[in-house]
Amino acid sequence: MKNFKTLMLLCLTVLLFNCNADDDQAQVNNNPSAFTLTEGVATADGITFNWTASLDPDNQDVVYAIFLNGDLLSDNLSALTYVIDYNLFVGGEDTIVVVASDGFGGVTEQQIVVNLIS
């Protein structure tokens, strides 16, 4: 019985000394870095949009989503380019938004407005 009490006291001591205030602090997730969105060439299929890579300070993989006038066109993109078909544009001013996401809640977005002449 004496050995059992000694063992329990030793285990309790080890547990108490291994706990500290740092264990309760949540990890902060940083947003991916800013990037540049540009309008590329117009082709027979549509207009190409390009963006530079966004880097995540937490070294998490970054994927992209592209929106046209608030409507999601594609997400989970790893490519840095996307062609938008002409018939998706409403004419006049159209807003393209690219969102970089690290998958853990960190996001950064850029937008560009294009003006198509009918």
Phi, psi and omega in degrees: 000325180295321178295322180296315179297319179296317179296316179296319179296320178295316179297317179297319178297316179297316179298317182294321181282341179272349177270138175212174184294334181295336181295334185266354183278131179283146176286136178269128177262124180269150177288150173300158183290161176295154179219171182249130178251129180226153174276128180263211184280150172270129179243183177294335183272332183163201180251132179272135174241135183236151174215154177280162181291140173261131181257142180261123181295343178265008180061031175267153178294139179251132174237164187236151172232145180237135182237145173238117181052040177087351180264130179292124176265319181198149177223177181061032181277138171256342179290157180254026180208151179205137178257125177258124180297141182304320185287357174275341179284143180271346183094158186072222180273126175239137182254125176252129178236132173245129181246125174265131183227141178265001179082357180237023178099350178276125180223151173219138181229154175226150178224157177218142178251129177245152182236103180271135177262125182287000000 
